Amino acid sequence: MVNDLFPFSTLRRYAGVKLVAWENCAQDIPESRRACRRSFRSRSDIATLLGIWDRLWIGPSHCSRDAGGVCSVQHRLPLPPGRSWAPAPRCHALPRTPDLERCTMNSPCEADPAAGPLPNGWLPGLPAGGTYTIGKRANCDIARTVDGIDGSDLVTVELVLTATELTKPGFVCDFGDLSGFQQHVDQVLDHQDLDTILADPTGAGIVAHVRAWAQENLPDDVRQLLDDVRVFTGRLPDPAADEAVRFRARHWLCDLPDGHKCGRHHGHAYLVTLPDPDQPDNLLPVPGKLREVVLSRFHGQVLNTVFDFNPTSEHLAAVLTAWLVEQELTAVGGRPFTVRVSETASTWSQFTLEAA
């Protein structure tokens, strides 16, 4: 049956995966399960998968005990000439149930015994009344003279934007709208002698130059959100081990223009930190309970199946802030924590809850 539906030669040509295990998986041969998982990154009823050949779109992976332990394989494969794709993946999260288990990137289909079942409502909804802040950084290696002394260095320029409401996808603004900032730094400041470019090559002069560029070149709706321009000199230090939680996960975002790269199934190396509200460059220690929930529930997961909303970094920061409040975990003086989530080395998003 499998060969009639989708010849293995065609699969080999267009899927580019280890097909030796596919037929065994379809026949549910127990001893082939390990090879099957290596090929697919998840257990799968291949006969069923191939049986929906004409509607083969593959989105996030998930496992459900209610489905007999069968894990759907969800990676979009190329089709032969003359075939077309079914509609794009659903853009809402899969329902959370007490029996829902996660298929991770490393160990598909096996639930984490330490994590236990995922209860309904284990995460709060998005909080109301707060400020969303994002940062976009660009580095430049410069030569300059400051106060008559050589001040050549690595300089990081950062745009900071704030909003109290997010766009439909869940952004302060699309980081793609800030791509011109990176291009300007690369073309005008990076690997340059600033003495010949700026009247004032100090940090203040760089801030003034970038702010003027932003006012003239950022899209109107983005320019209105610009809150600050900051400059850091030298290499930025990595946060201490107790000041950060690192995890890897995958997702895609919805409600984006056609062709937007963030609409594709992709992954990030995330960094979660807690900036001091009074001194944002200082980080507070991460409570153990927050570290535990991030690593046990987010690491290696498809975030679209974890959250009931578009898993942008702004949304992640907001829901973790609300979770800390629910757990009665607060910063010094009983104030709510500010949570920062970074998807890449040059971007971050954070949420600060409005003071009661």
ZADO-1210 file (C-alpha; in nm, 4 decimals, padded with zeros to 6 digits):
<atoms>
<atom x="00.0000" y="00.0000" z="00.0000" code="MET" pos="1"/>
<atom x="00.2737" y="00.2438" z="00.0916" code="VAL" pos="2"/>
<atom x="00.4568" y="00.1849" z="-00.2356" code="ASN" pos="3"/>
<atom x="00.1347" y="00.2419" z="-00.4340" code="ASP" pos="4"/>
<atom x="00.0639" y="00.5695" z="-00.2577" code="LEU" pos="5"/>
<atom x="00.4117" y="00.7138" z="-00.2746" code="PHE" pos="6"/>
<atom x="00.6936" y="00.5100" z="-00.4372" code="PRO" pos="7"/>
<atom x="01.0024" y="00.4947" z="-00.2216" code="PHE" pos="8"/>
<atom x="01.2150" y="00.6044" z="-00.5174" code="SER" pos="9"/>
<atom x="01.0136" y="00.9267" z="-00.5271" code="THR" pos="10"/>
<atom x="01.0503" y="00.9720" z="-00.1540" code="LEU" pos="11"/>
<atom x="01.4228" y="00.9183" z="-00.1800" code="ARG" pos="12"/>
<atom x="01.4510" y="01.1742" z="-00.4563" code="ARG" pos="13"/>
<atom x="01.2343" y="01.4449" z="-00.3023" code="TYR" pos="14"/>
<atom x="01.2517" y="01.3969" z="00.0723" code="ALA" pos="15"/>
<atom x="01.6238" y="01.3296" z="00.1074" code="GLY" pos="16"/>
<atom x="01.5782" y="01.1325" z="00.4304" code="VAL" pos="17"/>
<atom x="01.6778" y="00.7835" z="00.5435" code="LYS" pos="18"/>
<atom x="01.4039" y="00.5828" z="00.3835" code="LEU" pos="19"/>
<atom x="01.5261" y="00.2460" z="00.5044" code="VAL" pos="20"/>
<atom x="01.3211" y="00.2996" z="00.8200" code="ALA" pos="21"/>
<atom x="01.0044" y="00.4343" z="00.6594" code="TRP" pos="22"/>
<atom x="00.8602" y="00.1007" z="00.5486" code="GLU" pos="23"/>
<atom x="00.9444" y="-00.0580" z="00.8825" code="ASN" pos="24"/>
<atom x="00.7709" y="00.2272" z="01.0629" code="CYS" pos="25"/>
<atom x="00.4664" y="00.1932" z="00.8413" code="ALA" pos="26"/>
<atom x="00.4494" y="-00.1764" z="00.9263" code="GLN" pos="27"/>
<atom x="00.5005" y="-00.0911" z="01.2940" code="ASP" pos="28"/>
<atom x="00.7942" y="-00.3309" z="01.3414" code="ILE" pos="29"/>
<atom x="00.8984" y="-00.2744" z="01.7075" code="PRO" pos="30"/>
<atom x="01.2686" y="-00.3413" z="01.6571" code="GLU" pos="31"/>
<atom x="01.2843" y="-00.0667" z="01.3956" code="SER" pos="32"/>
<atom x="01.1505" y="00.2054" z="01.6278" code="ARG" pos="33"/>
<atom x="01.4942" y="00.3396" z="01.7143" code="ARG" pos="34"/>
<atom x="01.5955" y="00.3662" z="01.3478" code="ALA" pos="35"/>
<atom x="01.2590" y="00.5229" z="01.2752" code="CYS" pos="36"/>
<atom x="01.3124" y="00.7965" z="01.5341" code="ARG" pos="37"/>
<atom x="01.6593" y="00.8675" z="01.3959" code="ARG" pos="38"/>
<atom x="01.5135" y="00.9167" z="01.0493" code="SER" pos="39"/>
<atom x="01.2119" y="01.1274" z="01.1399" code="PHE" pos="40"/>
<atom x="01.3013" y="01.2767" z="01.4742" code="ARG" pos="41"/>
<atom x="00.9691" y="01.1348" z="01.5892" code="SER" pos="42"/>
<atom x="00.7549" y="00.8194" z="01.5883" code="ARG" pos="43"/>
<atom x="00.5045" y="00.8208" z="01.3091" code="SER" pos="44"/>
<atom x="00.2370" y="00.6194" z="01.1375" code="ASP" pos="45"/>
<atom x="00.3974" y="00.6515" z="00.7969" code="ILE" pos="46"/>
<atom x="00.1171" y="00.4715" z="00.6163" code="ALA" pos="47"/>
<atom x="-00.1265" y="00.7343" z="00.7407" code="THR" pos="48"/>
<atom x="00.1174" y="01.0124" z="00.6609" code="LEU" pos="49"/>
<atom x="00.1622" y="00.8940" z="00.3030" code="LEU" pos="50"/>
<atom x="-00.2091" y="00.8305" z="00.2696" code="GLY" pos="51"/>
<atom x="-00.2723" y="01.2048" z="00.2836" code="ILE" pos="52"/>
<atom x="-00.0193" y="01.2583" z="00.0061" code="TRP" pos="53"/>
<atom x="-00.2183" y="01.5238" z="-00.1784" code="ASP" pos="54"/>
<atom x="-00.2585" y="01.7295" z="00.1391" code="ARG" pos="55"/>
<atom x="00.0878" y="01.6811" z="00.2810" code="LEU" pos="56"/>
<atom x="00.1793" y="01.9887" z="00.4782" code="TRP" pos="57"/>
<atom x="00.3834" y="01.9292" z="00.7861" code="ILE" pos="58"/>
<atom x="00.3928" y="02.1854" z="01.0673" code="GLY" pos="59"/>
<atom x="00.4833" y="02.1449" z="01.4387" code="PRO" pos="60"/>
<atom x="00.5505" y="01.8055" z="01.5941" code="SER" pos="61"/>
<atom x="00.3443" y="01.6825" z="01.8866" code="HIS" pos="62"/>
<atom x="00.2743" y="01.3594" z="02.0727" code="CYS" pos="63"/>
<atom x="-00.0494" y="01.2624" z="02.2394" code="SER" pos="64"/>
<atom x="-00.1215" y="00.9550" z="02.4487" code="ARG" pos="65"/>
<atom x="-00.4798" y="00.9796" z="02.3284" code="ASP" pos="66"/>
<atom x="-00.3464" y="00.9104" z="01.9799" code="ALA" pos="67"/>
<atom x="-00.1851" y="00.5887" z="02.0981" code="GLY" pos="68"/>
<atom x="00.1571" y="00.7369" z="02.1396" code="GLY" pos="69"/>
<atom x="00.1764" y="00.8184" z="01.7694" code="VAL" pos="70"/>
<atom x="00.3725" y="01.1336" z="01.6972" code="CYS" pos="71"/>
<atom x="00.2956" y="01.3241" z="01.3782" code="SER" pos="72"/>
<atom x="00.5997" y="01.4147" z="01.1710" code="VAL" pos="73"/>
<atom x="00.5845" y="01.7766" z="01.0796" code="GLN" pos="74"/>
<atom x="00.8536" y="01.9098" z="00.8487" code="HIS" pos="75"/>
<atom x="00.7558" y="02.0457" z="00.5132" code="ARG" pos="76"/>
<atom x="00.9023" y="01.8268" z="00.2362" code="LEU" pos="77"/>
<atom x="00.9573" y="01.9301" z="-00.1299" code="PRO" pos="78"/>
<atom x="00.7023" y="01.7981" z="-00.3775" code="LEU" pos="79"/>
<atom x="00.7576" y="01.6521" z="-00.7246" code="PRO" pos="80"/>
<atom x="00.6786" y="01.8682" z="-01.0319" code="PRO" pos="81"/>
<atom x="00.3100" y="01.9236" z="-01.0883" code="GLY" pos="82"/>
<atom x="00.2120" y="01.8896" z="-00.7225" code="ARG" pos="83"/>
<atom x="00.0972" y="02.1761" z="-00.5024" code="SER" pos="84"/>
<atom x="00.0813" y="02.2326" z="-00.1298" code="TRP" pos="85"/>
<atom x="-00.2272" y="02.2334" z="00.0847" code="ALA" pos="86"/>
<atom x="-00.2989" y="02.5536" z="00.2806" code="PRO" pos="87"/>
<atom x="-00.0350" y="02.6799" z="00.5219" code="ALA" pos="88"/>
<atom x="-00.0142" y="02.5350" z="00.8753" code="PRO" pos="89"/>
<atom x="-00.2691" y="02.6377" z="01.1334" code="ARG" pos="90"/>
<atom x="-00.1603" y="02.9532" z="01.3050" code="CYS" pos="91"/>
<atom x="-00.3131" y="02.8834" z="01.6430" code="HIS" pos="92"/>
<atom x="-00.1613" y="02.6642" z="01.9082" code="ALA" pos="93"/>
<atom x="-00.2717" y="02.3060" z="01.9507" code="LEU" pos="94"/>
<atom x="-00.5072" y="02.2550" z="02.2479" code="PRO" pos="95"/>
<atom x="-00.3279" y="02.1795" z="02.5714" code="ARG" pos="96"/>
<atom x="-00.4596" y="01.8740" z="02.7569" code="THR" pos="97"/>
<atom x="-00.3344" y="01.6952" z="03.0682" code="PRO" pos="98"/>
<atom x="-00.2160" y="01.4088" z="02.8453" code="ASP" pos="99"/>
<atom x="-00.0282" y="01.6193" z="02.5924" code="LEU" pos="100"/>
<atom x="00.3383" y="01.5249" z="02.5634" code="GLU" pos="101"/>
<atom x="00.6025" y="01.7119" z="02.3677" code="ARG" pos="102"/>
<atom x="00.8244" y="01.5881" z="02.0861" code="CYS" pos="103"/>
<atom x="01.1599" y="01.7542" z="02.1420" code="THR" pos="104"/>
<atom x="01.4360" y="01.8099" z="01.8898" code="MET" pos="105"/>
<atom x="01.6649" y="01.5663" z="02.0691" code="ASN" pos="106"/>
<atom x="01.4375" y="01.2982" z="02.2146" code="SER" pos="107"/>
<atom x="01.1134" y="01.2963" z="02.0163" code="PRO" pos="108"/>
<atom x="00.8026" y="01.1481" z="02.1708" code="CYS" pos="109"/>
<atom x="00.9312" y="01.0541" z="02.5158" code="GLU" pos="110"/>
<atom x="00.7827" y="01.2748" z="02.7871" code="ALA" pos="111"/>
<atom x="01.0142" y="01.4164" z="03.0485" code="ASP" pos="112"/>
<atom x="00.9267" y="01.2213" z="03.3665" code="PRO" pos="113"/>
<atom x="01.0594" y="01.5007" z="03.5838" code="ALA" pos="114"/>
<atom x="00.8331" y="01.7533" z="03.4156" code="ALA" pos="115"/>
<atom x="00.5192" y="01.5469" z="03.4621" code="GLY" pos="116"/>
<atom x="00.2002" y="01.5967" z="03.2619" code="PRO" pos="117"/>
<atom x="00.1196" y="01.9410" z="03.1313" code="LEU" pos="118"/>
<atom x="-00.1903" y="02.0683" z="03.3139" code="PRO" pos="119"/>
<atom x="-00.4423" y="02.3040" z="03.1641" code="ASN" pos="120"/>
<atom x="-00.3700" y="02.6647" z="03.2527" code="GLY" pos="121"/>
<atom x="-00.0183" y="02.6004" z="03.3790" code="TRP" pos="122"/>
<atom x="00.0785" y="02.9326" z="03.2166" code="LEU" pos="123"/>
<atom x="-00.1152" y="03.2548" z="03.2759" code="PRO" pos="124"/>
<atom x="-00.2569" y="03.4625" z="02.9940" code="GLY" pos="125"/>
<atom x="-00.0926" y="03.7750" z="02.8615" code="LEU" pos="126"/>
<atom x="-00.0981" y="04.0487" z="03.1267" code="PRO" pos="127"/>
<atom x="-00.2634" y="04.3861" z="03.0806" code="ALA" pos="128"/>
<atom x="-00.1069" y="04.7133" z="03.1856" code="GLY" pos="129"/>
<atom x="00.2618" y="04.7220" z="03.1145" code="GLY" pos="130"/>
<atom x="00.5360" y="04.8385" z="02.8807" code="THR" pos="131"/>
<atom x="00.6977" y="04.6385" z="02.6037" code="TYR" pos="132"/>
<atom x="01.0537" y="04.7320" z="02.5134" code="THR" pos="133"/>
<atom x="01.2771" y="04.5984" z="02.2377" code="ILE" pos="134"/>
<atom x="01.6414" y="04.6549" z="02.1537" code="GLY" pos="135"/>
<atom x="01.8324" y="04.6168" z="01.8285" code="LYS" pos="136"/>
<atom x="02.2134" y="04.6231" z="01.8369" code="ARG" pos="137"/>
<atom x="02.4738" y="04.6788" z="01.5663" code="ALA" pos="138"/>
<atom x="02.8498" y="04.6540" z="01.6136" code="ASN" pos="139"/>
<atom x="03.1203" y="04.8600" z="01.4497" code="CYS" pos="140"/>
<atom x="03.4995" y="04.8518" z="01.4740" code="ASP" pos="141"/>
<atom x="03.6186" y="05.2100" z="01.4665" code="ILE" pos="142"/>
<atom x="03.9224" y="05.4322" z="01.4851" code="ALA" pos="143"/>
<atom x="03.8871" y="05.7681" z="01.6618" code="ARG" pos="144"/>
<atom x="04.0590" y="06.0214" z="01.8812" code="THR" pos="145"/>
<atom x="03.8974" y="06.1201" z="02.2122" code="VAL" pos="146"/>
<atom x="04.0439" y="06.4005" z="02.4244" code="ASP" pos="147"/>
<atom x="04.3646" y="06.3848" z="02.2247" code="GLY" pos="148"/>
<atom x="04.4106" y="06.0126" z="02.2941" code="ILE" pos="149"/>
<atom x="04.3509" y="05.7210" z="02.0609" code="ASP" pos="150"/>
<atom x="04.0067" y="05.5802" z="02.1368" code="GLY" pos="151"/>
<atom x="03.9884" y="05.3042" z="01.8759" code="SER" pos="152"/>
<atom x="03.7580" y="05.0263" z="01.9887" code="ASP" pos="153"/>
<atom x="03.4637" y="04.7988" z="01.9258" code="LEU" pos="154"/>
<atom x="03.1444" y="05.0003" z="01.9664" code="VAL" pos="155"/>
<atom x="02.7909" y="04.8623" z="01.9967" code="THR" pos="156"/>
<atom x="02.5058" y="05.0944" z="01.9025" code="VAL" pos="157"/>
<atom x="02.1591" y="05.0067" z="02.0308" code="GLU" pos="158"/>
<atom x="01.8162" y="05.1337" z="01.9318" code="LEU" pos="159"/>
<atom x="01.5549" y="05.1050" z="02.2081" code="VAL" pos="160"/>
<atom x="01.1847" y="05.1196" z="02.1218" code="LEU" pos="161"/>
<atom x="00.8850" y="05.1016" z="02.3564" code="THR" pos="162"/>
<atom x="00.5103" y="05.0478" z="02.3255" code="ALA" pos="163"/>
<atom x="00.2168" y="04.9759" z="02.5533" code="THR" pos="164"/>
<atom x="00.0327" y="04.7819" z="02.2820" code="GLU" pos="165"/>
<atom x="00.1654" y="04.5299" z="02.0312" code="LEU" pos="166"/>
<atom x="00.0939" y="04.4888" z="01.6627" code="THR" pos="167"/>
<atom x="-00.1302" y="04.2016" z="01.5492" code="LYS" pos="168"/>
<atom x="00.1568" y="03.9497" z="01.5211" code="PRO" pos="169"/>
<atom x="00.2758" y="04.0472" z="01.8712" code="GLY" pos="170"/>
<atom x="00.5599" y="04.2920" z="01.7966" code="PHE" pos="171"/>
<atom x="00.6571" y="04.6321" z="01.9290" code="VAL" pos="172"/>
<atom x="00.7692" y="04.6598" z="01.5692" code="CYS" pos="173"/>
<atom x="00.9003" y="04.4088" z="01.3199" code="ASP" pos="174"/>
<atom x="01.2774" y="04.3833" z="01.3642" code="PHE" pos="175"/>
<atom x="01.2872" y="04.3736" z="00.9841" code="GLY" pos="176"/>
<atom x="01.1799" y="04.7395" z="00.9888" code="ASP" pos="177"/>
<atom x="01.5104" y="04.8146" z="01.1646" code="LEU" pos="178"/>
<atom x="01.7276" y="04.6499" z="00.8987" code="SER" pos="179"/>
<atom x="01.8237" y="04.9907" z="00.7607" code="GLY" pos="180"/>
<atom x="01.9865" y="05.0701" z="01.0951" code="PHE" pos="181"/>
<atom x="02.2211" y="04.7727" z="01.0634" code="GLN" pos="182"/>
<atom x="02.2996" y="04.8661" z="00.7038" code="GLN" pos="183"/>
<atom x="02.3770" y="05.2262" z="00.7992" code="HIS" pos="184"/>
<atom x="02.6154" y="05.1226" z="01.0761" code="VAL" pos="185"/>
<atom x="02.7862" y="04.8745" z="00.8425" code="ASP" pos="186"/>
<atom x="02.8243" y="05.1224" z="00.5585" code="GLN" pos="187"/>
<atom x="02.8969" y="05.4477" z="00.7423" code="VAL" pos="188"/>
<atom x="03.0546" y="05.3654" z="01.0798" code="LEU" pos="189"/>
<atom x="03.2036" y="05.0172" z="01.0682" code="ASP" pos="190"/>
<atom x="03.5778" y="04.9953" z="00.9884" code="HIS" pos="191"/>
<atom x="03.6033" y="05.3715" z="00.9593" code="GLN" pos="192"/>
<atom x="03.8081" y="05.6536" z="01.1095" code="ASP" pos="193"/>
<atom x="03.5330" y="05.8481" z="01.2830" code="LEU" pos="194"/>
<atom x="03.7582" y="06.1533" z="01.3100" code="ASP" pos="195"/>
<atom x="03.6956" y="06.2007" z="00.9375" code="THR" pos="196"/>
<atom x="03.3210" y="06.1280" z="00.9493" code="ILE" pos="197"/>
<atom x="03.1740" y="06.2775" z="01.2674" code="LEU" pos="198"/>
<atom x="03.2325" y="06.6199" z="01.4165" code="ALA" pos="199"/>
<atom x="03.2162" y="06.4478" z="01.7556" code="ASP" pos="200"/>
<atom x="03.3471" y="06.0872" z="01.7518" code="PRO" pos="201"/>
<atom x="03.2691" y="06.0281" z="02.1215" code="THR" pos="202"/>
<atom x="02.9824" y="05.8136" z="02.2417" code="GLY" pos="203"/>
<atom x="02.7588" y="06.1202" z="02.2630" code="ALA" pos="204"/>
<atom x="02.8472" y="06.2124" z="01.9056" code="GLY" pos="205"/>
<atom x="02.7658" y="05.8628" z="01.7809" code="ILE" pos="206"/>
<atom x="02.4311" y="05.8741" z="01.9645" code="VAL" pos="207"/>
<atom x="02.3466" y="06.2098" z="01.8054" code="ALA" pos="208"/>
<atom x="02.4435" y="06.0826" z="01.4601" code="HIS" pos="209"/>
<atom x="02.2350" y="05.7645" z="01.4871" code="VAL" pos="210"/>
<atom x="01.9360" y="05.9457" z="01.6374" code="ARG" pos="211"/>
<atom x="01.9384" y="06.1941" z="01.3494" code="ALA" pos="212"/>
<atom x="01.9592" y="05.9070" z="01.1005" code="TRP" pos="213"/>
<atom x="01.6686" y="05.7283" z="01.2708" code="ALA" pos="214"/>
<atom x="01.4468" y="06.0363" z="01.2637" code="GLN" pos="215"/>
<atom x="01.5032" y="06.0705" z="00.8910" code="GLU" pos="216"/>
<atom x="01.5001" y="05.7074" z="00.7807" code="ASN" pos="217"/>
<atom x="01.2900" y="05.4829" z="01.0047" code="LEU" pos="218"/>
<atom x="00.9294" y="05.4198" z="00.8948" code="PRO" pos="219"/>
<atom x="00.6907" y="05.6742" z="01.0465" code="ASP" pos="220"/>
<atom x="00.5133" y="05.4282" z="01.2760" code="ASP" pos="221"/>
<atom x="00.8472" y="05.2900" z="01.3982" code="VAL" pos="222"/>
<atom x="01.0106" y="05.6290" z="01.4493" code="ARG" pos="223"/>
<atom x="00.7338" y="05.7243" z="01.6931" code="GLN" pos="224"/>
<atom x="00.8331" y="05.4295" z="01.9136" code="LEU" pos="225"/>
<atom x="01.2017" y="05.5233" z="01.9395" code="LEU" pos="226"/>
<atom x="01.2786" y="05.5762" z="02.3068" code="ASP" pos="227"/>
<atom x="01.6578" y="05.5825" z="02.3265" code="ASP" pos="228"/>
<atom x="01.9851" y="05.5340" z="02.1419" code="VAL" pos="229"/>
<atom x="02.2663" y="05.3847" z="02.3470" code="ARG" pos="230"/>
<atom x="02.6344" y="05.3216" z="02.2830" code="VAL" pos="231"/>
<atom x="02.8556" y="05.0618" z="02.4537" code="PHE" pos="232"/>
<atom x="03.2336" y="05.0570" z="02.4216" code="THR" pos="233"/>
<atom x="03.4296" y="04.7325" z="02.4220" code="GLY" pos="234"/>
<atom x="03.3108" y="04.3742" z="02.4201" code="ARG" pos="235"/>
<atom x="02.9839" y="04.3222" z="02.6037" code="LEU" pos="236"/>
<atom x="03.0222" y="04.0639" z="02.8820" code="PRO" pos="237"/>
<atom x="02.8164" y="03.7464" z="02.8853" code="ASP" pos="238"/>
<atom x="02.5729" y="03.7247" z="03.1776" code="PRO" pos="239"/>
<atom x="02.6811" y="03.5186" z="03.4764" code="ALA" pos="240"/>
<atom x="02.5424" y="03.1658" z="03.5001" code="ALA" pos="241"/>
<atom x="02.2973" y="03.2582" z="03.7771" code="ASP" pos="242"/>
<atom x="02.1752" y="03.5640" z="03.5834" code="GLU" pos="243"/>
<atom x="02.0455" y="03.3885" z="03.2722" code="ALA" pos="244"/>
<atom x="01.8569" y="03.0872" z="03.1414" code="VAL" pos="245"/>
<atom x="01.9470" y="02.9558" z="02.7969" code="ARG" pos="246"/>
<atom x="01.7216" y="02.7286" z="02.5975" code="PHE" pos="247"/>
<atom x="01.6708" y="02.6168" z="02.2392" code="ARG" pos="248"/>
<atom x="01.3307" y="02.5972" z="02.0749" code="ALA" pos="249"/>
<atom x="01.1553" y="02.6278" z="01.7431" code="ARG" pos="250"/>
<atom x="00.8495" y="02.8172" z="01.6253" code="HIS" pos="251"/>
<atom x="00.6920" y="03.0079" z="01.3400" code="TRP" pos="252"/>
<atom x="00.4975" y="03.3332" z="01.3503" code="LEU" pos="253"/>
<atom x="00.1612" y="03.4106" z="01.1971" code="CYS" pos="254"/>
<atom x="-00.0154" y="03.7221" z="01.0671" code="ASP" pos="255"/>
<atom x="00.2959" y="03.8228" z="00.8717" code="LEU" pos="256"/>
<atom x="00.3272" y="03.9371" z="00.5091" code="PRO" pos="257"/>
<atom x="00.3695" y="03.6609" z="00.2525" code="ASP" pos="258"/>
<atom x="00.7309" y="03.5508" z="00.2277" code="GLY" pos="259"/>
<atom x="00.8359" y="03.6876" z="00.5680" code="HIS" pos="260"/>
<atom x="01.1157" y="03.4653" z="00.6957" code="LYS" pos="261"/>
<atom x="00.9695" y="03.4478" z="01.0477" code="CYS" pos="262"/>
<atom x="00.6651" y="03.2723" z="00.9046" code="GLY" pos="263"/>
<atom x="00.8834" y="02.9729" z="00.8269" code="ARG" pos="264"/>
<atom x="00.9410" y="02.6893" z="01.0752" code="HIS" pos="265"/>
<atom x="01.2734" y="02.7861" z="01.2358" code="HIS" pos="266"/>
<atom x="01.4549" y="02.7868" z="01.5697" code="GLY" pos="267"/>
<atom x="01.6467" y="03.0119" z="01.8082" code="HIS" pos="268"/>
<atom x="01.8976" y="02.9923" z="02.0896" code="ALA" pos="269"/>
<atom x="01.7026" y="03.1901" z="02.3510" code="TYR" pos="270"/>
<atom x="01.8391" y="03.3841" z="02.6469" code="LEU" pos="271"/>
<atom x="01.6142" y="03.4851" z="02.9391" code="VAL" pos="272"/>
<atom x="01.7381" y="03.7501" z="03.1848" code="THR" pos="273"/>
<atom x="01.5926" y="03.9792" z="03.4528" code="LEU" pos="274"/>
<atom x="01.7216" y="04.3385" z="03.4177" code="PRO" pos="275"/>
<atom x="01.7222" y="04.5542" z="03.7288" code="ASP" pos="276"/>
<atom x="01.4416" y="04.8100" z="03.6762" code="PRO" pos="277"/>
<atom x="01.6578" y="05.0871" z="03.8241" code="ASP" pos="278"/>
<atom x="01.9797" y="04.9886" z="03.6445" code="GLN" pos="279"/>
<atom x="01.8871" y="04.7993" z="03.3249" code="PRO" pos="280"/>
<atom x="02.2494" y="04.7104" z="03.2506" code="ASP" pos="281"/>
<atom x="02.2611" y="04.5104" z="03.5753" code="ASN" pos="282"/>
<atom x="02.0993" y="04.1681" z="03.5820" code="LEU" pos="283"/>
<atom x="01.9252" y="04.0107" z="03.8801" code="LEU" pos="284"/>
<atom x="01.9688" y="03.6433" z="03.9732" code="PRO" pos="285"/>
<atom x="01.7118" y="03.4163" z="03.8088" code="VAL" pos="286"/>
<atom x="01.4889" y="03.2393" z="04.0651" code="PRO" pos="287"/>
<atom x="01.5273" y="02.8625" z="04.0595" code="GLY" pos="288"/>
<atom x="01.1572" y="02.8058" z="03.9900" code="LYS" pos="289"/>
<atom x="01.1737" y="03.0217" z="03.6772" code="LEU" pos="290"/>
<atom x="01.4839" y="02.8407" z="03.5559" code="ARG" pos="291"/>
<atom x="01.3116" y="02.5068" z="03.6144" code="GLU" pos="292"/>
<atom x="00.9939" y="02.5932" z="03.4273" code="VAL" pos="293"/>
<atom x="01.1820" y="02.7396" z="03.1294" code="VAL" pos="294"/>
<atom x="01.4109" y="02.4390" z="03.0918" code="LEU" pos="295"/>
<atom x="01.1440" y="02.1753" z="03.1540" code="SER" pos="296"/>
<atom x="00.8652" y="02.3311" z="02.9457" code="ARG" pos="297"/>
<atom x="01.0321" y="02.5371" z="02.6698" code="PHE" pos="298"/>
<atom x="01.3688" y="02.3782" z="02.5903" code="HIS" pos="299"/>
<atom x="01.3567" y="02.1717" z="02.2721" code="GLY" pos="300"/>
<atom x="00.9870" y="02.2400" z="02.2153" code="GLN" pos="301"/>
<atom x="00.7739" y="02.3775" z="01.9340" code="VAL" pos="302"/>
<atom x="00.6603" y="02.6953" z="02.1078" code="LEU" pos="303"/>
<atom x="00.3428" y="02.7140" z="01.8982" code="ASN" pos="304"/>
<atom x="00.2229" y="02.4068" z="02.0901" code="THR" pos="305"/>
<atom x="00.3183" y="02.5505" z="02.4290" code="VAL" pos="306"/>
<atom x="00.1437" y="02.8877" z="02.4070" code="PHE" pos="307"/>
<atom x="-00.2071" y="02.9914" z="02.3059" code="ASP" pos="308"/>
<atom x="-00.0725" y="03.2938" z="02.1171" code="PHE" pos="309"/>
<atom x="00.1870" y="03.3866" z="01.8575" code="ASN" pos="310"/>
<atom x="00.5193" y="03.2993" z="02.0300" code="PRO" pos="311"/>
<atom x="00.7033" y="03.6274" z="01.9723" code="THR" pos="312"/>
<atom x="00.9754" y="03.7234" z="02.2176" code="SER" pos="313"/>
<atom x="00.7525" y="04.0076" z="02.3408" code="GLU" pos="314"/>
<atom x="00.4783" y="03.7599" z="02.4270" code="HIS" pos="315"/>
<atom x="00.7242" y="03.5233" z="02.5949" code="LEU" pos="316"/>
<atom x="00.8591" y="03.8052" z="02.8119" code="ALA" pos="317"/>
<atom x="00.5082" y="03.9147" z="02.9108" code="ALA" pos="318"/>
<atom x="00.3770" y="03.5701" z="03.0022" code="VAL" pos="319"/>
<atom x="00.6892" y="03.4892" z="03.2065" code="LEU" pos="320"/>
<atom x="00.6453" y="03.8175" z="03.3927" code="THR" pos="321"/>
<atom x="00.2852" y="03.7223" z="03.4708" code="ALA" pos="322"/>
<atom x="00.3956" y="03.3729" z="03.5775" code="TRP" pos="323"/>
<atom x="00.6448" y="03.5212" z="03.8243" code="LEU" pos="324"/>
<atom x="00.3673" y="03.7355" z="03.9725" code="VAL" pos="325"/>
<atom x="00.1402" y="03.4308" z="04.0035" code="GLU" pos="326"/>
<atom x="00.4186" y="03.2448" z="04.1826" code="GLN" pos="327"/>
<atom x="00.4662" y="03.5457" z="04.4158" code="GLU" pos="328"/>
<atom x="00.8286" y="03.5804" z="04.3069" code="LEU" pos="329"/>
<atom x="00.9358" y="03.9432" z="04.3160" code="THR" pos="330"/>
<atom x="01.2437" y="04.1598" z="04.2827" code="ALA" pos="331"/>
<atom x="01.3959" y="04.3691" z="04.5601" code="VAL" pos="332"/>
<atom x="01.1328" y="04.5697" z="04.7460" code="GLY" pos="333"/>
<atom x="00.8493" y="04.3447" z="04.6316" code="GLY" pos="334"/>
<atom x="00.8394" y="04.4897" z="04.2816" code="ARG" pos="335"/>
<atom x="00.7509" y="04.2663" z="03.9860" code="PRO" pos="336"/>
<atom x="01.0446" y="04.1376" z="03.7849" code="PHE" pos="337"/>
<atom x="01.1121" y="04.2745" z="03.4385" code="THR" pos="338"/>
<atom x="01.1712" y="03.9808" z="03.2029" code="VAL" pos="339"/>
<atom x="01.3908" y="04.0088" z="02.8934" code="ARG" pos="340"/>
<atom x="01.3898" y="03.7445" z="02.6191" code="VAL" pos="341"/>
<atom x="01.6544" y="03.7470" z="02.3482" code="SER" pos="342"/>
<atom x="01.6165" y="03.5391" z="02.0328" code="GLU" pos="343"/>
<atom x="01.9447" y="03.6473" z="01.8721" code="THR" pos="344"/>
<atom x="02.2720" y="03.8101" z="01.9747" code="ALA" pos="345"/>
<atom x="02.1577" y="04.1463" z="01.8362" code="SER" pos="346"/>
<atom x="01.7932" y="04.1613" z="01.9496" code="THR" pos="347"/>
<atom x="01.5940" y="04.1452" z="02.2727" code="TRP" pos="348"/>
<atom x="01.2412" y="04.2071" z="02.3978" code="SER" pos="349"/>
<atom x="01.1237" y="04.2714" z="02.7512" code="GLN" pos="350"/>
<atom x="00.8079" y="04.3392" z="02.9467" code="PHE" pos="351"/>
<atom x="00.7701" y="04.5590" z="03.2540" code="THR" pos="352"/>
<atom x="00.4457" y="04.5245" z="03.4466" code="LEU" pos="353"/>
<atom x="00.2716" y="04.8457" z="03.5403" code="GLU" pos="354"/>
<atom x="00.3153" y="04.9250" z="03.9093" code="ALA" pos="355"/>
<atom x="00.0053" y="04.8544" z="04.1163" code="ALA" pos="356"/>
</atoms>
